[in-house]
Amino acid sequence: MGDVYRAFSTPLYRRKNQLNKAELNPALGSLDMYRLKTDDGYTTKSPWVLENELKFLKPLVQECLDDMIYNDWKFKKDLYKIEIQNSWVMKHTKGDQSGMHWHSNSLFSGILYLQCDEKSGTLMFVNQDNWCGNVLDFEFEEDNPLNQDTVGLIPGEGEILIFPSRTPHMVSPSMSEHSRYCLAFNTWIRGPLGKGHEHNNSQLDL
């Protein structure tokens, strides 16, 4: 049997963290939120909660971002820095969901789960450009990373997921009697773009 090399896969960074609930719960209760026009959830009025209401969580989020780009992606530490551009909290009650979307004007996006349980909904990542361009459907004996068009995850409290911002994702309806709170954020990388090789002399500082 031959080997298959999984080239050019979409990376999903996932890490479990401990949250200080004694500090977090009062902060969640004081957030200024409003119901979305789509009537499927609530969000904070502020798009910078990691700079204000939830600033005590910023070191944790930054630590995870640095871990991903330096230890997994192997970005050069002396050249690049990843920065959080904006951040907000989403609240879902029973029946709420999030339709398929992606994040523009960002390189990596992430979600930190602040309060949830096993019935709070499944986070699903969707492959809209699979190996056959999504123009053909086949039946498979079993699902595996080579043939899946959707990857579903049920995150737990304290889990963070970081992924390329262009990755389509969605959340199934919550069946929980308890509200789900998650922190979402977008990022940008500062540093030189372009390797400056003899056949590629253009460089740009981001």
C-alpha positions as YAML, in Angstrom:
chain: A
units: angstrom
residues:
- id: 1
  name: MET
  ca: [0.00, 0.00, 0.00]
- id: 2
  name: GLY
  ca: [1.35, 3.40, -0.99]
- id: 3
  name: ASP
  ca: [1.70, 6.43, 1.25]
- id: 4
  name: VAL
  ca: [-0.28, 9.64, 0.87]
- id: 5
  name: TYR
  ca: [1.39, 12.96, 1.66]
- id: 6
  name: ARG
  ca: [-1.14, 15.51, 2.91]
- id: 7
  name: ALA
  ca: [0.14, 18.57, 1.07]
- id: 8
  name: PHE
  ca: [-1.18, 22.09, 1.67]
- id: 9
  name: SER
  ca: [-3.68, 21.27, 4.40]
- id: 10
  name: THR
  ca: [-5.56, 23.99, 6.32]
- id: 11
  name: PRO
  ca: [-4.01, 24.30, 9.80]
- id: 12
  name: LEU
  ca: [-6.28, 24.55, 12.85]
- id: 13
  name: TYR
  ca: [-4.48, 25.43, 16.08]
- id: 14
  name: ARG
  ca: [-6.22, 24.09, 19.20]
- id: 15
  name: ARG
  ca: [-5.20, 24.41, 22.85]
- id: 16
  name: LYS
  ca: [-6.89, 23.90, 26.21]
- id: 17
  name: ASN
  ca: [-6.43, 26.65, 28.81]
- id: 18
  name: GLN
  ca: [-7.45, 27.26, 32.40]
- id: 19
  name: LEU
  ca: [-9.68, 30.31, 32.91]
- id: 20
  name: ASN
  ca: [-10.09, 32.26, 36.12]
- id: 21
  name: LYS
  ca: [-13.87, 32.03, 36.47]
- id: 22
  name: ALA
  ca: [-13.89, 34.26, 39.56]
- id: 23
  name: GLU
  ca: [-12.52, 37.08, 37.39]
- id: 24
  name: LEU
  ca: [-14.25, 36.11, 34.16]
- id: 25
  name: ASN
  ca: [-17.87, 35.65, 35.26]
- id: 26
  name: PRO
  ca: [-18.39, 39.19, 36.63]
- id: 27
  name: ALA
  ca: [-16.79, 40.61, 33.47]
- id: 28
  name: LEU
  ca: [-19.15, 38.63, 31.24]
- id: 29
  name: GLY
  ca: [-22.13, 39.83, 33.22]
- id: 30
  name: SER
  ca: [-21.15, 43.47, 32.74]
- id: 31
  name: LEU
  ca: [-20.63, 43.35, 28.95]
- id: 32
  name: ASP
  ca: [-22.74, 45.77, 26.89]
- id: 33
  name: MET
  ca: [-24.33, 43.52, 24.24]
- id: 34
  name: TYR
  ca: [-27.10, 43.71, 21.66]
- id: 35
  name: ARG
  ca: [-29.13, 41.22, 19.63]
- id: 36
  name: LEU
  ca: [-27.91, 40.72, 16.06]
- id: 37
  name: LYS
  ca: [-30.13, 41.79, 13.17]
- id: 38
  name: THR
  ca: [-30.08, 38.16, 12.02]
- id: 39
  name: ASP
  ca: [-31.77, 37.29, 15.36]
- id: 40
  name: ASP
  ca: [-29.42, 34.37, 16.01]
- id: 41
  name: GLY
  ca: [-27.16, 35.67, 18.78]
- id: 42
  name: TYR
  ca: [-25.77, 38.61, 20.72]
- id: 43
  name: THR
  ca: [-22.50, 40.51, 20.37]
- id: 44
  name: THR
  ca: [-20.67, 43.25, 22.22]
- id: 45
  name: LYS
  ca: [-21.00, 46.86, 21.14]
- id: 46
  name: SER
  ca: [-17.24, 47.21, 21.55]
- id: 47
  name: PRO
  ca: [-14.95, 45.59, 18.92]
- id: 48
  name: TRP
  ca: [-11.95, 45.90, 21.25]
- id: 49
  name: VAL
  ca: [-12.88, 43.94, 24.37]
- id: 50
  name: LEU
  ca: [-9.31, 42.63, 24.81]
- id: 51
  name: GLU
  ca: [-8.19, 46.23, 25.26]
- id: 52
  name: ASN
  ca: [-10.90, 47.03, 27.80]
- id: 53
  name: GLU
  ca: [-13.47, 44.77, 29.47]
- id: 54
  name: LEU
  ca: [-11.52, 41.51, 29.01]
- id: 55
  name: LYS
  ca: [-7.97, 42.87, 28.96]
- id: 56
  name: PHE
  ca: [-6.95, 40.26, 31.56]
- id: 57
  name: LEU
  ca: [-7.36, 37.62, 28.81]
- id: 58
  name: LYS
  ca: [-5.08, 39.35, 26.29]
- id: 59
  name: PRO
  ca: [-1.80, 37.82, 27.60]
- id: 60
  name: LEU
  ca: [-3.29, 34.34, 27.25]
- id: 61
  name: VAL
  ca: [-4.50, 34.97, 23.69]
- id: 62
  name: GLN
  ca: [-1.17, 36.52, 22.72]
- id: 63
  name: GLU
  ca: [0.71, 33.56, 24.21]
- id: 64
  name: CYS
  ca: [-1.32, 31.17, 22.05]
- id: 65
  name: LEU
  ca: [-0.79, 33.26, 18.92]
- id: 66
  name: ASP
  ca: [2.96, 33.38, 19.51]
- id: 67
  name: ASP
  ca: [3.03, 29.63, 20.15]
- id: 68
  name: MET
  ca: [1.30, 29.00, 16.84]
- id: 69
  name: ILE
  ca: [3.33, 31.25, 14.55]
- id: 70
  name: TYR
  ca: [6.77, 30.67, 16.12]
- id: 71
  name: ASN
  ca: [6.62, 27.05, 17.27]
- id: 72
  name: ASP
  ca: [4.29, 25.55, 14.66]
- id: 73
  name: TRP
  ca: [4.58, 27.76, 11.58]
- id: 74
  name: LYS
  ca: [8.21, 28.65, 12.34]
- id: 75
  name: PHE
  ca: [7.98, 32.36, 11.53]
- id: 76
  name: LYS
  ca: [11.27, 34.15, 12.23]
- id: 77
  name: LYS
  ca: [10.97, 35.78, 15.65]
- id: 78
  name: ASP
  ca: [13.36, 38.58, 14.80]
- id: 79
  name: LEU
  ca: [11.32, 39.59, 11.75]
- id: 80
  name: TYR
  ca: [7.64, 39.08, 12.55]
- id: 81
  name: LYS
  ca: [5.16, 39.96, 15.23]
- id: 82
  name: ILE
  ca: [1.51, 38.93, 15.32]
- id: 83
  name: GLU
  ca: [-0.90, 41.57, 16.64]
- id: 84
  name: ILE
  ca: [-4.54, 41.42, 17.68]
- id: 85
  name: GLN
  ca: [-6.50, 43.89, 15.56]
- id: 86
  name: ASN
  ca: [-9.99, 43.62, 17.04]
- id: 87
  name: SER
  ca: [-11.90, 41.42, 19.46]
- id: 88
  name: TRP
  ca: [-15.50, 40.91, 20.51]
- id: 89
  name: VAL
  ca: [-17.68, 38.50, 22.47]
- id: 90
  name: MET
  ca: [-20.52, 36.42, 21.05]
- id: 91
  name: LYS
  ca: [-23.35, 35.10, 23.21]
- id: 92
  name: HIS
  ca: [-25.64, 32.30, 22.06]
- id: 93
  name: THR
  ca: [-28.75, 31.17, 23.91]
- id: 94
  name: LYS
  ca: [-30.79, 28.06, 23.12]
- id: 95
  name: GLY
  ca: [-31.61, 27.94, 19.40]
- id: 96
  name: ASP
  ca: [-28.99, 30.53, 18.39]
- id: 97
  name: GLN
  ca: [-26.43, 29.69, 15.73]
- id: 98
  name: SER
  ca: [-23.88, 31.27, 13.43]
- id: 99
  name: GLY
  ca: [-24.17, 30.98, 9.65]
- id: 100
  name: MET
  ca: [-21.22, 30.21, 7.43]
- id: 101
  name: HIS
  ca: [-18.77, 33.11, 7.20]
- id: 102
  name: TRP
  ca: [-15.11, 34.04, 7.14]
- id: 103
  name: HIS
  ca: [-13.15, 37.06, 8.35]
- id: 104
  name: SER
  ca: [-11.90, 39.69, 5.91]
- id: 105
  name: ASN
  ca: [-8.95, 42.08, 6.42]
- id: 106
  name: SER
  ca: [-7.25, 39.60, 8.72]
- id: 107
  name: LEU
  ca: [-4.61, 36.87, 8.40]
- id: 108
  name: PHE
  ca: [-5.48, 34.62, 11.33]
- id: 109
  name: SER
  ca: [-8.69, 34.58, 13.36]
- id: 110
  name: GLY
  ca: [-9.46, 32.80, 16.58]
- id: 111
  name: ILE
  ca: [-12.11, 31.83, 19.11]
- id: 112
  name: LEU
  ca: [-11.62, 31.42, 22.86]
- id: 113
  name: TYR
  ca: [-14.51, 29.59, 24.56]
- id: 114
  name: LEU
  ca: [-15.39, 31.34, 27.81]
- id: 115
  name: GLN
  ca: [-18.56, 29.48, 28.79]
- id: 116
  name: CYS
  ca: [-20.07, 26.46, 27.05]
- id: 117
  name: ASP
  ca: [-21.07, 22.82, 27.43]
- id: 118
  name: GLU
  ca: [-21.44, 19.78, 25.17]
- id: 119
  name: LYS
  ca: [-24.83, 21.01, 23.89]
- id: 120
  name: SER
  ca: [-23.73, 24.54, 23.02]
- id: 121
  name: GLY
  ca: [-23.29, 23.80, 19.32]
- id: 122
  name: THR
  ca: [-20.69, 22.36, 16.96]
- id: 123
  name: LEU
  ca: [-18.06, 24.57, 15.34]
- id: 124
  name: MET
  ca: [-17.77, 23.47, 11.72]
- id: 125
  name: PHE
  ca: [-15.03, 24.34, 9.25]
- id: 126
  name: VAL
  ca: [-16.02, 23.98, 5.60]
- id: 127
  name: ASN
  ca: [-13.73, 23.15, 2.68]
- id: 128
  name: GLN
  ca: [-15.13, 25.05, -0.31]
- id: 129
  name: ASP
  ca: [-12.24, 24.15, -2.58]
- id: 130
  name: ASN
  ca: [-11.53, 20.44, -2.20]
- id: 131
  name: TRP
  ca: [-9.33, 18.22, -4.36]
- id: 132
  name: CYS
  ca: [-11.94, 18.10, -7.17]
- id: 133
  name: GLY
  ca: [-12.98, 21.73, -6.91]
- id: 134
  name: ASN
  ca: [-16.30, 20.83, -5.22]
- id: 135
  name: VAL
  ca: [-17.83, 20.03, -8.60]
- id: 136
  name: LEU
  ca: [-18.24, 16.27, -7.98]
- id: 137
  name: ASP
  ca: [-19.76, 14.30, -5.09]
- id: 138
  name: PHE
  ca: [-18.62, 10.79, -4.20]
- id: 139
  name: GLU
  ca: [-19.65, 8.19, -1.62]
- id: 140
  name: PHE
  ca: [-16.87, 7.02, 0.72]
- id: 141
  name: GLU
  ca: [-16.55, 4.00, 3.00]
- id: 142
  name: GLU
  ca: [-15.61, 6.30, 5.88]
- id: 143
  name: ASP
  ca: [-14.72, 9.92, 6.53]
- id: 144
  name: ASN
  ca: [-11.06, 10.86, 6.85]
- id: 145
  name: PRO
  ca: [-8.96, 14.03, 6.40]
- id: 146
  name: LEU
  ca: [-8.52, 13.31, 2.69]
- id: 147
  name: ASN
  ca: [-12.20, 13.20, 1.75]
- id: 148
  name: GLN
  ca: [-13.96, 15.38, 4.34]
- id: 149
  name: ASP
  ca: [-15.57, 18.62, 3.22]
- id: 150
  name: THR
  ca: [-16.54, 19.58, 6.78]
- id: 151
  name: VAL
  ca: [-14.70, 19.23, 10.07]
- id: 152
  name: GLY
  ca: [-16.85, 19.52, 13.21]
- id: 153
  name: LEU
  ca: [-15.49, 20.28, 16.67]
- id: 154
  name: ILE
  ca: [-17.25, 20.52, 20.03]
- id: 155
  name: PRO
  ca: [-15.00, 22.85, 22.02]
- id: 156
  name: GLY
  ca: [-14.88, 22.95, 25.81]
- id: 157
  name: GLU
  ca: [-14.48, 25.86, 28.19]
- id: 158
  name: GLY
  ca: [-11.03, 27.38, 27.97]
- id: 159
  name: GLU
  ca: [-10.27, 25.99, 24.52]
- id: 160
  name: ILE
  ca: [-8.87, 28.30, 21.88]
- id: 161
  name: LEU
  ca: [-8.90, 27.67, 18.14]
- id: 162
  name: ILE
  ca: [-6.89, 29.73, 15.65]
- id: 163
  name: PHE
  ca: [-7.14, 29.37, 11.89]
- id: 164
  name: PRO
  ca: [-6.52, 31.25, 8.62]
- id: 165
  name: SER
  ca: [-9.14, 33.99, 8.44]
- id: 166
  name: ARG
  ca: [-10.26, 32.95, 4.96]
- id: 167
  name: THR
  ca: [-11.44, 29.55, 6.26]
- id: 168
  name: PRO
  ca: [-15.26, 29.31, 6.06]
- id: 169
  name: HIS
  ca: [-16.82, 28.25, 9.36]
- id: 170
  name: MET
  ca: [-20.19, 28.10, 11.08]
- id: 171
  name: VAL
  ca: [-21.82, 27.03, 14.35]
- id: 172
  name: SER
  ca: [-24.82, 24.71, 14.65]
- id: 173
  name: PRO
  ca: [-27.81, 25.72, 16.81]
- id: 174
  name: SER
  ca: [-27.28, 25.57, 20.54]
- id: 175
  name: MET
  ca: [-29.39, 23.01, 22.36]
- id: 176
  name: SER
  ca: [-28.09, 24.03, 25.78]
- id: 177
  name: GLU
  ca: [-30.14, 25.61, 28.54]
- id: 178
  name: HIS
  ca: [-27.09, 27.74, 29.40]
- id: 179
  name: SER
  ca: [-25.71, 30.67, 27.43]
- id: 180
  name: ARG
  ca: [-22.56, 30.13, 25.44]
- id: 181
  name: TYR
  ca: [-19.96, 32.92, 25.51]
- id: 182
  name: CYS
  ca: [-16.94, 33.00, 23.22]
- id: 183
  name: LEU
  ca: [-14.31, 35.59, 22.48]
- id: 184
  name: ALA
  ca: [-13.53, 36.12, 18.78]
- id: 185
  name: PHE
  ca: [-10.54, 38.02, 17.42]
- id: 186
  name: ASN
  ca: [-8.69, 38.93, 14.24]
- id: 187
  name: THR
  ca: [-4.97, 39.44, 13.77]
- id: 188
  name: TRP
  ca: [-2.33, 40.86, 11.46]
- id: 189
  name: ILE
  ca: [1.38, 40.14, 11.15]
- id: 190
  name: ARG
  ca: [3.92, 42.96, 11.20]
- id: 191
  name: GLY
  ca: [7.18, 42.54, 9.34]
- id: 192
  name: PRO
  ca: [8.73, 42.39, 5.86]
- id: 193
  name: LEU
  ca: [6.76, 40.76, 3.05]
- id: 194
  name: GLY
  ca: [8.86, 39.33, 0.22]
- id: 195
  name: LYS
  ca: [12.08, 37.36, 0.52]
- id: 196
  name: GLY
  ca: [14.18, 39.69, -1.58]
- id: 197
  name: HIS
  ca: [15.61, 36.96, -3.80]
- id: 198
  name: GLU
  ca: [17.36, 37.96, -7.02]
- id: 199
  name: HIS
  ca: [14.22, 37.07, -9.00]
- id: 200
  name: ASN
  ca: [11.88, 38.73, -6.49]
- id: 201
  name: ASN
  ca: [13.30, 42.06, -5.40]
- id: 202
  name: SER
  ca: [10.06, 43.62, -4.18]
- id: 203
  name: GLN
  ca: [9.62, 43.89, -0.42]
- id: 204
  name: LEU
  ca: [6.92, 45.49, 1.65]
- id: 205
  name: ASP
  ca: [6.86, 46.24, 5.37]
- id: 206
  name: LEU
  ca: [3.49, 45.37, 6.87]
...
